[in-house]
Amino acid sequence: LLQKLGVDSDLSALNHFFKSLIEQLPALDLDTELILSNALIADSQYPILSSYENTINTYFYSCAENIPFSDASHVISLVNDWCNNNTKGYIPSIIDRLEPGTVSFLLNSLYFNSLWDSQYLESQVIKGESFFGTDGEQELDFLSDCLPYNYSKRNGYQVVEKTLGKEKFGFYILLPDEESDAETLLQTVSTESWNDITNSLQRKEVSLRIPKFDINSSISLIEYLKAAGIQKIFEPGVYSGIFEDAEDITVNQIYQKSRLAVHEAGTEAASVTLVSFAETDNGEDETHRPLVFFANRPFVFVIAEKSSGAILFNGVFSGNGAD
């Protein structure tokens, strides 16, 4: 897993890196609310090792708790309450049942809420413009202005940055050329150096129109991870450093639920990732006219912290109602 993350085998250094992110990111901009939370909940029959509890508390400020999983309704309520509380109600639940054989849940959440540095007036909202999504044409409300923005025209797409808060975070829109595809572009961004993209941005006058939207996504990550070559975490017997008597425990589900909204005031987003453990036998133009950036077709969005390049959220907007 460390190799797939692009780091060496120094787990301690990686833990210290994540600890610094958890401590520093929320404090960068007092006008931006950012909440990072972690938790481990396990069946009382599989006690969490004190050494592991100390590690996740020290580096991830994570709570760890053993409770009886025999009371399924209590476990479901506990997990969903944690989800609701740590996303400020933005994602109110993550599970609706307790699968047979489930013995533990590892939870991670990220909540983000920030205002544009320059908010939109009502007169800057264009009602009922056409957006050409993957499911056909639909009418959306667009936010419109013409201002100096950090902008770049790259091979096959344009990039524009809208500043959030006190300029510590950016909302980036990557608009593919009309003959290109947003899903393909997102895959390219995941392998291309993010620094290369942000370093290419230059201050330009841009006539910018982006849609208002509020989208949700619920996906299982197991097949994506296996396709990326991550296999060992699904093998039994590799979690002896977390639980007592862990020989028969393996990961049986990795599930992520996300929500992101763009509106006149700014952007709000949240994501919750749940890892479920179970017993194995349970199977550029040089003219002076402003550049036109009209995001009326599917595009990639990214929310990132600007100094470190840490990406908090990314995805594709292909129209309201689409994942």
N, C-alpha and C positions, 0 to 999 in steps of 0.2 A: 504493500500500500504506500509506503514511504517513497519507493521508486516512482510510482505512478503520480505522486504529488510533486515530483521533481526535486526532492530533497534527499540528502544522504541519510545514513542510518543513525544519526545523532538525534535520538528521540528527545533528550533533555533540551537541546537547542530549539527543537520544534515547539516543545511545550512552553518555553520561555517566549518564543515569538508570538504564540497565540495569547499568552498572558498579557503581553504588551499591547496587542490589538484590543483586547477586551477592556484594558484599563484606559487606553489613550483615545480610541475612536469616539466614545461618548463625550469626552471632555474637549474635543477639538473645537466645537461650535455650540455655544450655549443656546443659539437660536434653532438648533436642530436636535430633535429628540431621537436618540438611538439607544435601543435596549438589546443587549446580547444576553441570553440566558441558556443554562444547561441543567439537566437533571438526569438522575439514574434511579429508576424504581424497579425493585426486584421482589420476587416471591420470597417469603420468609424461609422456604425450604432451600433457598440458594443464597446464603448470607454473602453480602458484599465484603470483600477483603478490606480490612482497615487500611492497608498500604495503598490500595487503589482509591479508596474514598479520600485519603489524604492527598493523593496526586490530583484528582479532579477538583477538589476543593481549593487546593493551592494555586493551580494554573488556570482553571476554568471557572472558579467561583461556583461550582456546581454542587447542588444538594444531592445526597444519596440516601435512599430509604428502603428498608425491607418491610413489606406488608403482606398479609395473607392474600394470595390471588384466588382463594376459594370463593371470596365474595366478589364476583365479576362486576356487579353494578358499582361497587365502591371503587374498584380499580379504574373503570371507565370514567367515572365522575372525577376521580383524582387527576387523571391524565388530561381530561378535557378542561378542567378548572385551571390547571397549570398553563395549558395552551391559551385559554381565554385571558387569563391575568397577565401573561407575559407578552401578549400582543395587544393589550389594551382593548380587547373585544374585537379586534379586527379579524382574527381567525378564532372563532368561538369553540371549535372542536376539531379533533383529529382522528378519533376512532368512534365507532358505534357498537362494537362488540369485541369480546375477548376470544380470540381464536383458541381452539383446544391445544393444549401443550405449551401455551405462552407462559414464560417465567420471568421476563424482564422487558422494560422499555428504556431506551436511551433517547433523550429528547434534547433538541437544540432549537432555539428560536431567535429570530432577528426582527425587530420592529424599527421602522424608520419613518419620521415625519418632519418635513422641512418646507419652508416657504421659499418661493422664488425671490431672488434679490430685487426683482422688479415685478410686482404682481399685476395681473391683468384687470382692466376696467371692464365694466359690463359692455361698453361700446366696442371693446376689442374681441368680443365673442361673436363669431359668425355662425348663424344658425343654419342647420340643414345643408351643409356642404357634402358633396359626394366623396365617399371613401371606397376605393376599389379593393375589397378584401378577398380572401381566398374563397369565401362563400358568396361572392358576387357584390354588386354595388349596394351600399347603404348610406343613409343620410346621418351625419354626425355633426356635432357642434365643434368648431375649430377655434383655437386661441391664436390670435393674429397680432403681429407687430412688425416693425421695421427698425432694427437697432444694430449697433455693433456687437457681433458675437464671435467667439472663437470657432473657426470654421476650417474645414479642409475638404478638397476634392481629391479622392483617392481612386485607385484603379477599380472601377465597378461600383463605387458608392460615394456618397457625401456624408460628412460628419459635422454635427453642430453641437455645441455645449451650452446648456442653460445652467447658470449658476444658482446654487441653492444656499440658503442661510447666509453666513458671512464668508462666502467664497471658499469654504473648506470642502464642500461636496459639489459634484456636478451631475446633472442629468444629461446623458449623451444620447443623441438620436443618430442612428446610422441608417441612411435611406439608400437602398440599392437602386442602381439605374433601372429603368423600366423593363429592360430585357433580362434583368437579374432577379434572384430569388432571395427573400429575407431569411428563410431557414438555412439555406446554404451559406449565406453571409454570416449568420450566427456561429456556424461551425468553424468558419475561417477565423472569426474573432477569437474563438477559444484557443486557437493554436498560434495566432499571430501575436507578437508582443504588443500588449496594451500600451506600453510606453511609446512604441513607434507611432501609434495612432495619436495619442495625446500630444506628443512632441511635434507632430505635423500641423497642429492647429495654429491658425493665424487670425488676427483680429480683422474682420471684414464686416461691412454693412450687409445685413441679410434681411430680406423680406421673408419672415418665418411664419408658417402656419402649421400647427400641430393639433391633432384631435384631443378633445377631452375623452377620457375613458376610465373604466373601472373593470378590471379583468381578474379572473380567478383561474388557478391551475391546481390540479391534483394528479400526481403521477407516482408510479412505482419506479424506483431507481435501480432495482436489482439487475434487470437486463442491460441497462446502460453500463453499470459497473462491470458486469461480466464481459460485455463486449469490449470494454476498455482493458481487459486482461486482469482485472482484480478478482481473484478466485479464492485466495487463502482465507479471507474473512468469513467465507461461507462453509468452511470445514469445521467439523466438530473437534473439540479438544484444544482449540487455540485461545480459549478465554479463561484459562486457569489463573491468569493474573488479575481477573476481575471478581470471579465467584469461587466459593468453595464448591467442591464436587462438580466441576464444570466440564467433565469429560464428554457428557452427552448434550451439551448446549451448543447451538449454532444460530446464526442469523437466519430468520425465515422471512423477514419483510423489512424493506426500507422504503418509507413513504414520505412524500413531501407535498405540503399544501401551501400555496402562495396566493397573495392578493396584492394588486398594485393599482393605484388610482392617480390620474393626472387631472388637475382642475385649475381654476383661475388663481387660487392662492399658492399652490405648490404641488407637492406630491407626497403620498402616504403609501407605505408598503410594509408587508409582513410576510414572513416565511417560517414554517415550522417543519422540521425534519424529525421523523420518528423511526428509530431502529428497534425492531422487535426481535427478541431472542426466544427460542423455543427448544424443547427437548427434541432430539433428532428422531426419535421413534414416532413422532407426530408430524411427522412429516410437513482650372481657373481663367475666369474672364477678366481682361485688363480694363474694361470700360468702367465708368464711374457710377453706373447704375447698380443698385443693390442686387446681390445674388439672391436667387429665388430658391427657397427650400420649402416645398409644399408636400408635406407628408400625408398624401392622400392615397397611399397604397401601403401594403405591409412593410414594416420597418423593425429594426433591432433597437432596443433601448437598453441602456446601462446606467446604473447609479454607482458612482465610485468616489472614494476619498482621493483627493487630488495629489497630495504630497507623496503618499506611499503607492498610489495606484491600486489600492485594495478595492476589488469589485464586490459590491454588496448585493446587487441584483442585476440580472440580465435576462433577456427573453425577446420574444417576437410579438408585436401587436399586429394582428391580422384582421381586426374588426371586433366590435363589441359582441359579446356572446361567445367568442372563440377563446380557447385555452392558450 
